[in-house]
């Protein structure tokens, strides 16, 4: 199976466009801009590392880097980055929840 077919299979099922893909394509630029701004520096750093991993990590100081793609492939990259962002945000929320529980538990143990 070639790369194009694999990519199409990820975003469609038997010729039908995936609902998530339709949703991503329907977003207006203001919504995308709002969703693209992480709330914490840690999330921003992880997302930056993820996108660099997707695009390649040649140092721009030493190389003149140019990435060419079409609208569809750029949309797929955006969808991938969004899904990664949601995952990372959920992980960040879980970490905060776990820290809160640890603080609560240690406070309860100190009272005993």
Jmol script that loads the backbone (N, CA, C; Angstrom):
load data "model"
ATOM      1  N   UNK A   1       0.852  -1.178   0.000  1.00  0.00           N
ATOM      2  CA  UNK A   1       0.000   0.000   0.000  1.00  0.00           C
ATOM      3  C   UNK A   1       0.892   1.234   0.000  1.00  0.00           C
ATOM      4  N   UNK A   2       0.678   2.135  -0.937  1.00  0.00           N
ATOM      5  CA  UNK A   2       1.537   3.305  -0.990  1.00  0.00           C
ATOM      6  C   UNK A   2       1.104   4.347   0.035  1.00  0.00           C
ATOM      7  N   UNK A   3       1.957   5.345   0.205  1.00  0.00           N
ATOM      8  CA  UNK A   3       1.745   6.354   1.241  1.00  0.00           C
ATOM      9  C   UNK A   3       0.433   7.117   1.042  1.00  0.00           C
ATOM     10  N   UNK A   4       0.115   7.482  -0.200  1.00  0.00           N
ATOM     11  CA  UNK A   4      -1.118   8.227  -0.482  1.00  0.00           C
ATOM     12  C   UNK A   4      -2.349   7.428  -0.081  1.00  0.00           C
ATOM     13  N   UNK A   5      -2.365   6.139  -0.389  1.00  0.00           N
ATOM     14  CA  UNK A   5      -3.508   5.300  -0.020  1.00  0.00           C
ATOM     15  C   UNK A   5      -3.629   5.148   1.488  1.00  0.00           C
ATOM     16  N   UNK A   6      -2.485   4.999   2.172  1.00  0.00           N
ATOM     17  CA  UNK A   6      -2.520   4.902   3.634  1.00  0.00           C
ATOM     18  C   UNK A   6      -3.099   6.175   4.233  1.00  0.00           C
ATOM     19  N   UNK A   7      -2.655   7.318   3.725  1.00  0.00           N
ATOM     20  CA  UNK A   7      -3.147   8.592   4.237  1.00  0.00           C
ATOM     21  C   UNK A   7      -4.633   8.734   3.986  1.00  0.00           C
ATOM     22  N   UNK A   8      -5.086   8.365   2.806  1.00  0.00           N
ATOM     23  CA  UNK A   8      -6.507   8.451   2.505  1.00  0.00           C
ATOM     24  C   UNK A   8      -7.311   7.534   3.413  1.00  0.00           C
ATOM     25  N   UNK A   9      -6.782   6.352   3.713  1.00  0.00           N
ATOM     26  CA  UNK A   9      -7.490   5.419   4.589  1.00  0.00           C
ATOM     27  C   UNK A   9      -7.612   5.951   6.007  1.00  0.00           C
ATOM     28  N   UNK A  10      -6.633   6.719   6.450  1.00  0.00           N
ATOM     29  CA  UNK A  10      -6.697   7.295   7.785  1.00  0.00           C
ATOM     30  C   UNK A  10      -7.828   8.308   7.875  1.00  0.00           C
ATOM     31  N   UNK A  11      -8.018   9.089   6.820  1.00  0.00           N
ATOM     32  CA  UNK A  11      -8.981  10.173   6.862  1.00  0.00           C
ATOM     33  C   UNK A  11     -10.303   9.857   6.183  1.00  0.00           C
ATOM     34  N   UNK A  12     -10.454   8.661   5.638  1.00  0.00           N
ATOM     35  CA  UNK A  12     -11.729   8.312   5.028  1.00  0.00           C
ATOM     36  C   UNK A  12     -11.997   6.830   5.204  1.00  0.00           C
ATOM     37  N   UNK A  13     -13.250   6.467   5.090  1.00  0.00           N
ATOM     38  CA  UNK A  13     -13.645   5.080   5.216  1.00  0.00           C
ATOM     39  C   UNK A  13     -14.517   4.729   4.031  1.00  0.00           C
ATOM     40  N   UNK A  14     -14.007   3.872   3.163  1.00  0.00           N
ATOM     41  CA  UNK A  14     -14.728   3.430   1.979  1.00  0.00           C
ATOM     42  C   UNK A  14     -15.273   4.607   1.187  1.00  0.00           C
ATOM     43  N   UNK A  15     -14.448   5.624   0.990  1.00  0.00           N
ATOM     44  CA  UNK A  15     -14.846   6.757   0.178  1.00  0.00           C
ATOM     45  C   UNK A  15     -15.585   7.850   0.927  1.00  0.00           C
ATOM     46  N   UNK A  16     -16.051   7.574   2.131  1.00  0.00           N
ATOM     47  CA  UNK A  16     -16.740   8.592   2.924  1.00  0.00           C
ATOM     48  C   UNK A  16     -15.710   9.380   3.719  1.00  0.00           C
ATOM     49  N   UNK A  17     -15.875  10.693   3.741  1.00  0.00           N
ATOM     50  CA  UNK A  17     -14.931  11.530   4.476  1.00  0.00           C
ATOM     51  C   UNK A  17     -15.211  11.397   5.973  1.00  0.00           C
ATOM     52  N   UNK A  18     -14.174  11.220   6.737  1.00  0.00           N
ATOM     53  CA  UNK A  18     -14.247  11.112   8.185  1.00  0.00           C
ATOM     54  C   UNK A  18     -14.890  12.370   8.773  1.00  0.00           C
ATOM     55  N   UNK A  19     -15.762  12.209   9.766  1.00  0.00           N
ATOM     56  CA  UNK A  19     -16.452  13.354  10.362  1.00  0.00           C
ATOM     57  C   UNK A  19     -15.485  14.321  11.026  1.00  0.00           C
ATOM     58  N   UNK A  20     -14.430  13.800  11.661  1.00  0.00           N
ATOM     59  CA  UNK A  20     -13.435  14.679  12.265  1.00  0.00           C
ATOM     60  C   UNK A  20     -12.759  15.513  11.194  1.00  0.00           C
ATOM     61  N   UNK A  21     -12.425  14.881  10.079  1.00  0.00           N
ATOM     62  CA  UNK A  21     -11.775  15.590   8.977  1.00  0.00           C
ATOM     63  C   UNK A  21     -12.700  16.679   8.438  1.00  0.00           C
ATOM     64  N   UNK A  22     -13.979  16.389   8.308  1.00  0.00           N
ATOM     65  CA  UNK A  22     -14.948  17.395   7.860  1.00  0.00           C
ATOM     66  C   UNK A  22     -15.010  18.551   8.857  1.00  0.00           C
ATOM     67  N   UNK A  23     -15.001  18.215  10.134  1.00  0.00           N
ATOM     68  CA  UNK A  23     -15.051  19.243  11.166  1.00  0.00           C
ATOM     69  C   UNK A  23     -13.829  20.151  11.090  1.00  0.00           C
ATOM     70  N   UNK A  24     -12.647  19.558  10.987  1.00  0.00           N
ATOM     71  CA  UNK A  24     -11.413  20.340  10.908  1.00  0.00           C
ATOM     72  C   UNK A  24     -11.452  21.260   9.693  1.00  0.00           C
ATOM     73  N   UNK A  25     -11.912  20.746   8.568  1.00  0.00           N
ATOM     74  CA  UNK A  25     -11.973  21.556   7.356  1.00  0.00           C
ATOM     75  C   UNK A  25     -12.989  22.689   7.483  1.00  0.00           C
ATOM     76  N   UNK A  26     -14.007  22.517   8.321  1.00  0.00           N
ATOM     77  CA  UNK A  26     -15.051  23.536   8.441  1.00  0.00           C
ATOM     78  C   UNK A  26     -14.688  24.662   9.410  1.00  0.00           C
ATOM     79  N   UNK A  27     -13.630  24.492  10.194  1.00  0.00           N
ATOM     80  CA  UNK A  27     -13.268  25.506  11.181  1.00  0.00           C
ATOM     81  C   UNK A  27     -12.839  26.798  10.499  1.00  0.00           C
ATOM     82  N   UNK A  28     -13.269  27.931  11.072  1.00  0.00           N
ATOM     83  CA  UNK A  28     -12.810  29.202  10.514  1.00  0.00           C
ATOM     84  C   UNK A  28     -11.454  29.556  11.111  1.00  0.00           C
ATOM     85  N   UNK A  29     -10.791  30.509  10.508  1.00  0.00           N
ATOM     86  CA  UNK A  29      -9.415  30.828  10.908  1.00  0.00           C
ATOM     87  C   UNK A  29      -9.333  31.356  12.337  1.00  0.00           C
ATOM     88  N   UNK A  30     -10.357  32.065  12.819  1.00  0.00           N
ATOM     89  CA  UNK A  30     -10.342  32.556  14.203  1.00  0.00           C
ATOM     90  C   UNK A  30     -10.365  31.403  15.204  1.00  0.00           C
ATOM     91  N   UNK A  31     -11.176  30.400  14.924  1.00  0.00           N
ATOM     92  CA  UNK A  31     -11.256  29.230  15.797  1.00  0.00           C
ATOM     93  C   UNK A  31      -9.936  28.484  15.801  1.00  0.00           C
ATOM     94  N   UNK A  32      -9.355  28.312  14.632  1.00  0.00           N
ATOM     95  CA  UNK A  32      -8.062  27.628  14.533  1.00  0.00           C
ATOM     96  C   UNK A  32      -7.005  28.400  15.306  1.00  0.00           C
ATOM     97  N   UNK A  33      -7.005  29.725  15.180  1.00  0.00           N
ATOM     98  CA  UNK A  33      -6.033  30.546  15.907  1.00  0.00           C
ATOM     99  C   UNK A  33      -6.212  30.390  17.411  1.00  0.00           C
ATOM    100  N   UNK A  34      -7.466  30.371  17.880  1.00  0.00           N
ATOM    101  CA  UNK A  34      -7.736  30.213  19.308  1.00  0.00           C
ATOM    102  C   UNK A  34      -7.293  28.840  19.804  1.00  0.00           C
ATOM    103  N   UNK A  35      -7.604  27.795  19.039  1.00  0.00           N
ATOM    104  CA  UNK A  35      -7.218  26.439  19.432  1.00  0.00           C
ATOM    105  C   UNK A  35      -5.715  26.228  19.362  1.00  0.00           C
ATOM    106  N   UNK A  36      -5.042  27.045  18.576  1.00  0.00           N
ATOM    107  CA  UNK A  36      -3.605  26.879  18.370  1.00  0.00           C
ATOM    108  C   UNK A  36      -2.771  27.489  19.483  1.00  0.00           C
ATOM    109  N   UNK A  37      -3.389  28.221  20.393  1.00  0.00           N
ATOM    110  CA  UNK A  37      -2.650  28.875  21.467  1.00  0.00           C
ATOM    111  C   UNK A  37      -2.722  28.037  22.738  1.00  0.00           C
ATOM    112  N   UNK A  38      -1.653  27.314  23.055  1.00  0.00           N
ATOM    113  CA  UNK A  38      -1.675  26.508  24.282  1.00  0.00           C
ATOM    114  C   UNK A  38      -1.690  27.407  25.513  1.00  0.00           C
ATOM    115  N   UNK A  39      -2.269  26.890  26.578  1.00  0.00           N
ATOM    116  CA  UNK A  39      -2.393  27.664  27.810  1.00  0.00           C
ATOM    117  C   UNK A  39      -1.109  27.664  28.635  1.00  0.00           C
ATOM    118  N   UNK A  40      -0.275  26.663  28.467  1.00  0.00           N
ATOM    119  CA  UNK A  40       0.939  26.609  29.278  1.00  0.00           C
ATOM    120  C   UNK A  40       2.178  26.492  28.397  1.00  0.00           C
ATOM    121  N   UNK A  41       3.284  26.925  28.966  1.00  0.00           N
ATOM    122  CA  UNK A  41       4.562  26.866  28.256  1.00  0.00           C
ATOM    123  C   UNK A  41       4.968  25.417  27.995  1.00  0.00           C
ATOM    124  N   UNK A  42       4.658  24.530  28.940  1.00  0.00           N
ATOM    125  CA  UNK A  42       5.020  23.123  28.791  1.00  0.00           C
ATOM    126  C   UNK A  42       4.313  22.497  27.592  1.00  0.00           C
ATOM    127  N   UNK A  43       3.013  22.778  27.434  1.00  0.00           N
ATOM    128  CA  UNK A  43       2.263  22.241  26.295  1.00  0.00           C
ATOM    129  C   UNK A  43       2.838  22.794  24.997  1.00  0.00           C
ATOM    130  N   UNK A  44       3.161  24.081  24.991  1.00  0.00           N
ATOM    131  CA  UNK A  44       3.747  24.691  23.795  1.00  0.00           C
ATOM    132  C   UNK A  44       5.045  23.986  23.413  1.00  0.00           C
ATOM    133  N   UNK A  45       5.897  23.714  24.384  1.00  0.00           N
ATOM    134  CA  UNK A  45       7.176  23.064  24.102  1.00  0.00           C
ATOM    135  C   UNK A  45       6.987  21.650  23.563  1.00  0.00           C
ATOM    136  N   UNK A  46       6.069  20.893  24.139  1.00  0.00           N
ATOM    137  CA  UNK A  46       5.823  19.529  23.663  1.00  0.00           C
ATOM    138  C   UNK A  46       5.255  19.558  22.249  1.00  0.00           C
ATOM    139  N   UNK A  47       4.316  20.474  21.995  1.00  0.00           N
ATOM    140  CA  UNK A  47       3.743  20.590  20.648  1.00  0.00           C
ATOM    141  C   UNK A  47       4.810  21.005  19.641  1.00  0.00           C
ATOM    142  N   UNK A  48       5.665  21.930  20.030  1.00  0.00           N
ATOM    143  CA  UNK A  48       6.740  22.370  19.142  1.00  0.00           C
ATOM    144  C   UNK A  48       7.648  21.193  18.786  1.00  0.00           C
ATOM    145  N   UNK A  49       8.004  20.393  19.770  1.00  0.00           N
ATOM    146  CA  UNK A  49       8.838  19.218  19.517  1.00  0.00           C
ATOM    147  C   UNK A  49       8.127  18.224  18.614  1.00  0.00           C
ATOM    148  N   UNK A  50       6.828  18.052  18.806  1.00  0.00           N
ATOM    149  CA  UNK A  50       6.051  17.130  17.983  1.00  0.00           C
ATOM    150  C   UNK A  50       6.022  17.591  16.527  1.00  0.00           C
ATOM    151  N   UNK A  51       5.758  18.867  16.308  1.00  0.00           N
ATOM    152  CA  UNK A  51       5.687  19.385  14.940  1.00  0.00           C
ATOM    153  C   UNK A  51       7.053  19.345  14.277  1.00  0.00           C
ATOM    154  N   UNK A  52       8.098  19.664  15.015  1.00  0.00           N
ATOM    155  CA  UNK A  52       9.454  19.547  14.465  1.00  0.00           C
ATOM    156  C   UNK A  52       9.723  18.105  14.073  1.00  0.00           C
ATOM    157  N   UNK A  53       9.252  17.170  14.885  1.00  0.00           N
ATOM    158  CA  UNK A  53       9.411  15.755  14.552  1.00  0.00           C
ATOM    159  C   UNK A  53       8.667  15.378  13.285  1.00  0.00           C
ATOM    160  N   UNK A  54       7.481  15.965  13.080  1.00  0.00           N
ATOM    161  CA  UNK A  54       6.712  15.684  11.871  1.00  0.00           C
ATOM    162  C   UNK A  54       7.363  16.286  10.630  1.00  0.00           C
ATOM    163  N   UNK A  55       7.892  17.486  10.762  1.00  0.00           N
ATOM    164  CA  UNK A  55       8.430  18.200   9.604  1.00  0.00           C
ATOM    165  C   UNK A  55       9.910  17.931   9.358  1.00  0.00           C
ATOM    166  N   UNK A  56      10.617  17.572  10.374  1.00  0.00           N
ATOM    167  CA  UNK A  56      12.060  17.384  10.257  1.00  0.00           C
ATOM    168  C   UNK A  56      12.762  18.378  11.155  1.00  0.00           C
ATOM    169  N   UNK A  57      13.957  18.051  11.544  1.00  0.00           N
ATOM    170  CA  UNK A  57      14.611  18.879  12.555  1.00  0.00           C
ATOM    171  C   UNK A  57      15.966  19.422  12.117  1.00  0.00           C
ATOM    172  N   UNK A  58      16.123  19.744  10.859  1.00  0.00           N
ATOM    173  CA  UNK A  58      17.364  20.379  10.439  1.00  0.00           C
ATOM    174  C   UNK A  58      17.434  21.775  11.054  1.00  0.00           C
ATOM    175  N   UNK A  59      18.582  22.152  11.603  1.00  0.00           N
ATOM    176  CA  UNK A  59      18.683  23.484  12.215  1.00  0.00           C
ATOM    177  C   UNK A  59      18.592  24.578  11.144  1.00  0.00           C
ATOM    178  N   UNK A  60      17.650  25.501  11.334  1.00  0.00           N
ATOM    179  CA  UNK A  60      17.420  26.537  10.324  1.00  0.00           C
ATOM    180  C   UNK A  60      18.595  27.498  10.193  1.00  0.00           C
ATOM    181  N   UNK A  61      19.449  27.577  11.226  1.00  0.00           N
ATOM    182  CA  UNK A  61      20.614  28.459  11.147  1.00  0.00           C
ATOM    183  C   UNK A  61      21.605  27.967  10.093  1.00  0.00           C
ATOM    184  N   UNK A  62      21.651  26.659   9.882  1.00  0.00           N
ATOM    185  CA  UNK A  62      22.637  26.075   8.980  1.00  0.00           C
ATOM    186  C   UNK A  62      22.056  25.682   7.629  1.00  0.00           C
ATOM    187  N   UNK A  63      20.733  25.651   7.515  1.00  0.00           N
ATOM    188  CA  UNK A  63      20.089  25.217   6.283  1.00  0.00           C
ATOM    189  C   UNK A  63      18.986  26.199   5.915  1.00  0.00           C
ATOM    190  N   UNK A  64      18.828  26.419   4.629  1.00  0.00           N
ATOM    191  CA  UNK A  64      17.687  27.203   4.164  1.00  0.00           C
ATOM    192  C   UNK A  64      16.563  26.215   3.899  1.00  0.00           C
ATOM    193  N   UNK A  65      15.592  26.195   4.803  1.00  0.00           N
ATOM    194  CA  UNK A  65      14.556  25.174   4.766  1.00  0.00           C
ATOM    195  C   UNK A  65      13.273  25.754   4.186  1.00  0.00           C
ATOM    196  N   UNK A  66      12.699  25.013   3.275  1.00  0.00           N
ATOM    197  CA  UNK A  66      11.429  25.391   2.666  1.00  0.00           C
ATOM    198  C   UNK A  66      10.569  24.138   2.580  1.00  0.00           C
ATOM    199  N   UNK A  67       9.322  24.243   3.021  1.00  0.00           N
ATOM    200  CA  UNK A  67       8.408  23.106   2.977  1.00  0.00           C
ATOM    201  C   UNK A  67       7.270  23.466   2.038  1.00  0.00           C
ATOM    202  N   UNK A  68       7.073  22.639   1.038  1.00  0.00           N
ATOM    203  CA  UNK A  68       5.990  22.846   0.076  1.00  0.00           C
ATOM    204  C   UNK A  68       4.971  21.732   0.221  1.00  0.00           C
ATOM    205  N   UNK A  69       3.709  22.099   0.203  1.00  0.00           N
ATOM    206  CA  UNK A  69       2.639  21.114   0.284  1.00  0.00           C
ATOM    207  C   UNK A  69       1.387  21.704  -0.339  1.00  0.00           C
ATOM    208  N   UNK A  70       0.371  20.897  -0.448  1.00  0.00           N
ATOM    209  CA  UNK A  70      -0.897  21.426  -0.941  1.00  0.00           C
ATOM    210  C   UNK A  70      -1.851  21.609   0.236  1.00  0.00           C
ATOM    211  N   UNK A  71      -2.983  22.193  -0.036  1.00  0.00           N
ATOM    212  CA  UNK A  71      -3.955  22.514   1.015  1.00  0.00           C
ATOM    213  C   UNK A  71      -4.422  21.266   1.757  1.00  0.00           C
ATOM    214  N   UNK A  72      -4.671  20.195   1.027  1.00  0.00           N
ATOM    215  CA  UNK A  72      -5.168  18.967   1.649  1.00  0.00           C
ATOM    216  C   UNK A  72      -4.146  18.380   2.620  1.00  0.00           C
ATOM    217  N   UNK A  73      -2.900  18.300   2.199  1.00  0.00           N
ATOM    218  CA  UNK A  73      -1.873  17.743   3.083  1.00  0.00           C
ATOM    219  C   UNK A  73      -1.605  18.660   4.275  1.00  0.00           C
ATOM    220  N   UNK A  74      -1.683  19.959   4.054  1.00  0.00           N
ATOM    221  CA  UNK A  74      -1.523  20.893   5.164  1.00  0.00           C
ATOM    222  C   UNK A  74      -2.670  20.725   6.162  1.00  0.00           C
ATOM    223  N   UNK A  75      -3.868  20.509   5.654  1.00  0.00           N
ATOM    224  CA  UNK A  75      -5.014  20.249   6.527  1.00  0.00           C
ATOM    225  C   UNK A  75      -4.829  18.987   7.338  1.00  0.00           C
ATOM    226  N   UNK A  76      -4.255  17.982   6.726  1.00  0.00           N
ATOM    227  CA  UNK A  76      -3.999  16.725   7.446  1.00  0.00           C
ATOM    228  C   UNK A  76      -2.950  16.922   8.529  1.00  0.00           C
ATOM    229  N   UNK A  77      -1.942  17.722   8.220  1.00  0.00           N
ATOM    230  CA  UNK A  77      -0.930  18.040   9.225  1.00  0.00           C
ATOM    231  C   UNK A  77      -1.575  18.795  10.383  1.00  0.00           C
ATOM    232  N   UNK A  78      -2.460  19.732  10.067  1.00  0.00           N
ATOM    233  CA  UNK A  78      -3.175  20.472  11.101  1.00  0.00           C
ATOM    234  C   UNK A  78      -4.013  19.532  11.958  1.00  0.00           C
ATOM    235  N   UNK A  79      -4.723  18.611  11.315  1.00  0.00           N
ATOM    236  CA  UNK A  79      -5.544  17.652  12.063  1.00  0.00           C
ATOM    237  C   UNK A  79      -4.676  16.811  12.990  1.00  0.00           C
ATOM    238  N   UNK A  80      -3.535  16.376  12.504  1.00  0.00           N
ATOM    239  CA  UNK A  80      -2.621  15.586  13.325  1.00  0.00           C
ATOM    240  C   UNK A  80      -2.116  16.405  14.510  1.00  0.00           C
ATOM    241  N   UNK A  81      -1.746  17.646  14.245  1.00  0.00           N
ATOM    242  CA  UNK A  81      -1.258  18.512  15.319  1.00  0.00           C
ATOM    243  C   UNK A  81      -2.361  18.786  16.339  1.00  0.00           C
ATOM    244  N   UNK A  82      -3.593  18.971  15.857  1.00  0.00           N
ATOM    245  CA  UNK A  82      -4.712  19.206  16.778  1.00  0.00           C
ATOM    246  C   UNK A  82      -4.948  17.999  17.669  1.00  0.00           C
ATOM    247  N   UNK A  83      -4.940  16.813  17.088  1.00  0.00           N
ATOM    248  CA  UNK A  83      -5.161  15.607  17.885  1.00  0.00           C
ATOM    249  C   UNK A  83      -4.043  15.431  18.908  1.00  0.00           C
ATOM    250  N   UNK A  84      -2.814  15.701  18.493  1.00  0.00           N
ATOM    251  CA  UNK A  84      -1.695  15.640  19.439  1.00  0.00           C
ATOM    252  C   UNK A  84      -1.890  16.665  20.543  1.00  0.00           C
ATOM    253  N   UNK A  85      -2.335  17.851  20.169  1.00  0.00           N
ATOM    254  CA  UNK A  85      -2.568  18.907  21.150  1.00  0.00           C
ATOM    255  C   UNK A  85      -3.630  18.532  22.163  1.00  0.00           C
ATOM    256  N   UNK A  86      -4.731  17.937  21.685  1.00  0.00           N
ATOM    257  CA  UNK A  86      -5.777  17.496  22.608  1.00  0.00           C
ATOM    258  C   UNK A  86      -5.232  16.431  23.556  1.00  0.00           C
ATOM    259  N   UNK A  87      -4.456  15.503  23.029  1.00  0.00           N
ATOM    260  CA  UNK A  87      -3.870  14.455  23.863  1.00  0.00           C
ATOM    261  C   UNK A  87      -2.950  15.065  24.915  1.00  0.00           C
ATOM    262  N   UNK A  88      -2.096  15.980  24.484  1.00  0.00           N
ATOM    263  CA  UNK A  88      -1.145  16.596  25.413  1.00  0.00           C
ATOM    264  C   UNK A  88      -1.886  17.421  26.463  1.00  0.00           C
ATOM    265  N   UNK A  89      -2.918  18.140  26.042  1.00  0.00           N
ATOM    266  CA  UNK A  89      -3.711  18.930  26.996  1.00  0.00           C
ATOM    267  C   UNK A  89      -4.378  18.019  28.022  1.00  0.00           C
ATOM    268  N   UNK A  90      -4.923  16.892  27.577  1.00  0.00           N
ATOM    269  CA  UNK A  90      -5.526  15.940  28.514  1.00  0.00           C
ATOM    270  C   UNK A  90      -4.485  15.388  29.476  1.00  0.00           C
ATOM    271  N   UNK A  91      -3.290  15.113  28.979  1.00  0.00           N
ATOM    272  CA  UNK A  91      -2.213  14.627  29.846  1.00  0.00           C
ATOM    273  C   UNK A  91      -1.836  15.696  30.869  1.00  0.00           C
ATOM    274  N   UNK A  92      -1.800  16.952  30.435  1.00  0.00           N
ATOM    275  CA  UNK A  92      -1.487  18.047  31.349  1.00  0.00           C
ATOM    276  C   UNK A  92      -2.557  18.166  32.438  1.00  0.00           C
ATOM    277  N   UNK A  93      -3.826  18.051  32.055  1.00  0.00           N
ATOM    278  CA  UNK A  93      -4.905  18.115  33.037  1.00  0.00           C
ATOM    279  C   UNK A  93      -4.830  16.948  34.013  1.00  0.00           C
ATOM    280  N   UNK A  94      -4.510  15.769  33.507  1.00  0.00           N
ATOM    281  CA  UNK A  94      -4.390  14.610  34.392  1.00  0.00           C
ATOM    282  C   UNK A  94      -3.228  14.788  35.366  1.00  0.00           C
ATOM    283  N   UNK A  95      -2.104  15.328  34.876  1.00  0.00           N
ATOM    284  CA  UNK A  95      -0.960  15.567  35.743  1.00  0.00           C
ATOM    285  C   UNK A  95      -1.348  16.536  36.863  1.00  0.00           C
ATOM    286  N   UNK A  96      -2.069  17.601  36.520  1.00  0.00           N
ATOM    287  CA  UNK A  96      -2.509  18.566  37.533  1.00  0.00           C
ATOM    288  C   UNK A  96      -3.460  17.905  38.531  1.00  0.00           C
ATOM    289  N   UNK A  97      -4.349  17.053  38.031  1.00  0.00           N
ATOM    290  CA  UNK A  97      -5.282  16.329  38.898  1.00  0.00           C
ATOM    291  C   UNK A  97      -4.520  15.402  39.840  1.00  0.00           C
ATOM    292  N   UNK A  98      -3.544  14.662  39.300  1.00  0.00           N
ATOM    293  CA  UNK A  98      -2.738  13.766  40.135  1.00  0.00           C
ATOM    294  C   UNK A  98      -1.980  14.541  41.206  1.00  0.00           C
ATOM    295  N   UNK A  99      -1.422  15.689  40.836  1.00  0.00           N
ATOM    296  CA  UNK A  99      -0.701  16.512  41.811  1.00  0.00           C
ATOM    297  C   UNK A  99      -1.646  17.000  42.904  1.00  0.00           C
ATOM    298  N   UNK A 100      -2.862  17.382  42.509  1.00  0.00           N
ATOM    299  CA  UNK A 100      -3.855  17.827  43.497  1.00  0.00           C
ATOM    300  C   UNK A 100      -4.199  16.704  44.462  1.00  0.00           C
ATOM    301  N   UNK A 101      -4.380  15.496  43.930  1.00  0.00           N
ATOM    302  CA  UNK A 101      -4.682  14.351  44.789  1.00  0.00           C
ATOM    303  C   UNK A 101      -3.523  14.038  45.724  1.00  0.00           C
ATOM    304  N   UNK A 102      -2.299  14.127  45.229  1.00  0.00           N
ATOM    305  CA  UNK A 102      -1.133  13.876  46.079  1.00  0.00           C
ATOM    306  C   UNK A 102      -1.056  14.904  47.204  1.00  0.00           C
ATOM    307  N   UNK A 103      -1.318  16.162  46.870  1.00  0.00           N
ATOM    308  CA  UNK A 103      -1.307  17.220  47.880  1.00  0.00           C
ATOM    309  C   UNK A 103      -2.393  16.981  48.918  1.00  0.00           C
ATOM    310  N   UNK A 104      -3.570  16.613  48.445  1.00  0.00           N
ATOM    311  CA  UNK A 104      -4.687  16.320  49.345  1.00  0.00           C
ATOM    312  C   UNK A 104      -4.363  15.128  50.238  1.00  0.00           C
ATOM    313  N   UNK A 105      -3.819  14.063  49.650  1.00  0.00           N
ATOM    314  CA  UNK A 105      -3.467  12.872  50.431  1.00  0.00           C
ATOM    315  C   UNK A 105      -2.391  13.172  51.458  1.00  0.00           C
ATOM    316  N   UNK A 106      -1.372  13.930  51.073  1.00  0.00           N
ATOM    317  CA  UNK A 106      -0.313  14.241  52.033  1.00  0.00           C
ATOM    318  C   UNK A 106      -0.846  15.137  53.147  1.00  0.00           C
ATOM    319  N   UNK A 107      -1.788  16.027  52.826  1.00  0.00           N
ATOM    320  CA  UNK A 107      -2.421  16.863  53.845  1.00  0.00           C
ATOM    321  C   UNK A 107      -3.239  16.038  54.817  1.00  0.00           C
ATOM    322  N   UNK A 108      -3.947  15.033  54.305  1.00  0.00           N
ATOM    323  CA  UNK A 108      -4.737  14.150  55.169  1.00  0.00           C
ATOM    324  C   UNK A 108      -3.835  13.305  56.054  1.00  0.00           C
ATOM    325  N   UNK A 109      -2.717  12.825  55.504  1.00  0.00           N
ATOM    326  CA  UNK A 109      -1.786  12.022  56.298  1.00  0.00           C
ATOM    327  C   UNK A 109      -1.143  12.855  57.391  1.00  0.00           C
ATOM    328  N   UNK A 110      -0.872  14.132  57.104  1.00  0.00           N
ATOM    329  CA  UNK A 110      -0.282  15.013  58.113  1.00  0.00           C
ATOM    330  C   UNK A 110      -1.249  15.266  59.267  1.00  0.00           C
ATOM    331  N   UNK A 111      -2.550  15.241  58.990  1.00  0.00           N
ATOM    332  CA  UNK A 111      -3.552  15.481  60.028  1.00  0.00           C
ATOM    333  C   UNK A 111      -3.705  14.282  60.954  1.00  0.00           C
ATOM    334  N   UNK A 112      -3.341  13.103  60.479  1.00  0.00           N
ATOM    335  CA  UNK A 112      -3.510  11.889  61.299  1.00  0.00           C
ATOM    336  C   UNK A 112      -2.462  11.739  62.318  1.00  0.00           C
TER     337      UNK A 112
END
end "model"
wireframe off; spacefill off
backbone 0.3
color backbone group
